[in-house]
């Protein structure tokens, strides 16, 4: 699960469904995290995987990802 602090500071994220001891799908930050003053718990992180896959990590799907430094399998660059 990604916290709001990690959303503001982390550069790489792993998808929980594809993170195994052998391999992890790493999504890279592709811009600044968007936050709102009127919705303090909401955030949007633009990320990309490879050359052509783009996605947004938000507070609704943050439970499907974790920051690279918190990987339970030890995948780090």
Buried (B, 14 or more C-beta within 10 A) or exposed (E): EBBBEBBEEBEBBBBBEEBEEEEBBBBEBEEEBEBEEEEEEEBBBBBBBEEEEEBEBBBEEBEEBBBBEBBEEEBEE
